Structures are given as C-alpha cells and as structure tokens.
Amino acid sequence: MANYAMMSGNSVSNIIVADDKEATEAALNCTLIEITAENPAGMGWTYDFETGKFNPPVVEETNADTE
C-alpha cells in the first residue's frame, strides 16, 4: 500500500491509500502521484510535473493593526 495525492490539475484535491495505482486511477478517473518521505504533500499543495516535486501552499502574511 502507498499514499497518493489525488490531483485536480496541478493541485492536490485529496490524499488516499491504495494498493494498485493504475487500477485506482482507472476506477476514480483521476491522476494519482505517490507521496513519499522525500516528496511529501498535503491538501492544497501543488505539483510541478516538470520537476516531479510537490510544493506547499503559499501563505501570505498580513499585518493586522491592533489598537
């Protein structure tokens, strides 16, 4: 069994566990990319198909004025 990122375009839409990647892709009509310790991923992450690497979401910092 392995952990896979279910892709929607280049974004991770779900994380699943599956025995057979190809059969699961066919059954779910989706693209799966294996998640490893060297290439972790999570919901909302993106995947660069050229480099084969997942990228975490970019969090924009805001300055909250408190008075």
KOLBATI-466475 format. One record per residue (C-alpha): x, y, z; residue number from 1. Coordinates in nm, 4 decimals. Each point is the difference from the previous one (the first is absolute). Example, Ala and Ser with C-alpha at 12.3 -4.5 7.8 and 13.67 -1.06 7.14 Angstrom:
2
SEKOL 1.2300 -0.4500 0.7800 1;
SEKOL 0.1370 0.3440 -0.0660 2;
END
This chain:
67
SEKOL 0.0000 0.0000 0.0000 1;
SEKOL 0.1096 0.3533 -0.0677 2;
SEKOL -0.1243 0.3533 0.0613 3;
SEKOL -0.1019 0.1936 -0.3081 4;
SEKOL -0.0958 0.3573 -0.0751 5;
SEKOL -0.3163 0.0163 -0.2084 6;
SEKOL 0.0566 0.2810 -0.2464 7;
SEKOL -0.2354 0.2613 -0.1401 8;
SEKOL 0.2179 0.1644 -0.2624 9;
SEKOL 0.3203 0.0733 0.1897 10;
SEKOL -0.1712 0.0302 0.3424 11;
SEKOL -0.0363 -0.2752 0.2595 12;
SEKOL -0.3737 -0.0509 0.0527 13;
SEKOL 0.0147 -0.3056 0.2273 14;
SEKOL 0.2400 -0.2461 0.1605 15;
SEKOL -0.0772 -0.3713 -0.0316 16;
SEKOL 0.1568 -0.3379 0.0758 17;
SEKOL -0.0062 -0.2592 -0.2786 18;
SEKOL 0.1520 -0.3356 -0.0901 19;
SEKOL -0.0058 0.0381 -0.3783 20;
SEKOL 0.0596 0.3482 -0.1425 21;
SEKOL -0.1091 -0.0763 -0.3558 22;
SEKOL -0.3205 -0.1811 0.1024 23;
SEKOL -0.0883 0.2783 0.2435 24;
SEKOL 0.0628 0.2704 -0.2606 25;
SEKOL -0.2271 -0.1853 -0.2433 26;
SEKOL -0.2731 -0.0548 0.2595 27;
SEKOL 0.0043 0.3607 0.1204 28;
SEKOL 0.0796 0.1557 -0.3393 29;
SEKOL 0.2795 0.2104 0.1478 30;
SEKOL 0.3746 0.0473 0.0140 31;
SEKOL 0.1825 -0.1300 0.3077 32;
SEKOL 0.3526 0.0917 0.1024 33;
SEKOL 0.1778 -0.1943 0.2724 34;
SEKOL 0.0862 0.1870 0.3187 35;
SEKOL 0.3333 -0.0929 0.1580 36;
SEKOL 0.2083 0.1189 0.2945 37;
SEKOL 0.2306 0.1701 -0.2509 38;
SEKOL -0.2916 0.1586 -0.1883 39;
SEKOL -0.2783 0.0704 0.2515 40;
SEKOL -0.3344 0.1595 -0.0854 41;
SEKOL -0.3226 0.1112 0.1602 42;
SEKOL -0.3376 0.1404 -0.0889 43;
SEKOL 0.0333 0.3216 -0.1976 44;
SEKOL 0.3600 -0.0656 -0.1020 45;
SEKOL 0.0975 0.0259 -0.3659 46;
SEKOL 0.2058 -0.2338 -0.2155 47;
SEKOL 0.2582 0.1056 -0.2547 48;
SEKOL -0.0182 -0.2588 -0.2772 49;
SEKOL 0.3332 0.1213 -0.1443 50;
SEKOL 0.2008 -0.0494 0.3205 51;
SEKOL -0.2122 -0.2785 0.1501 52;
SEKOL -0.0231 0.1849 0.3326 53;
SEKOL -0.2899 0.1032 0.2219 54;
SEKOL -0.0077 0.3595 0.1275 55;
SEKOL -0.1775 0.1215 0.3143 56;
SEKOL -0.2626 0.2719 -0.0296 57;
SEKOL 0.1241 0.3567 0.0122 58;
SEKOL -0.1268 0.1770 0.3096 59;
SEKOL -0.0132 0.3741 -0.0289 60;
SEKOL 0.0768 0.1842 0.3199 61;
SEKOL -0.2246 0.2870 0.0945 62;
SEKOL 0.0692 0.2794 0.2423 63;
SEKOL -0.2923 0.0340 0.2354 64;
SEKOL -0.0150 0.3390 0.1641 65;
SEKOL -0.1053 -0.0284 0.3602 66;
SEKOL -0.0893 0.3056 0.1998 67;
END
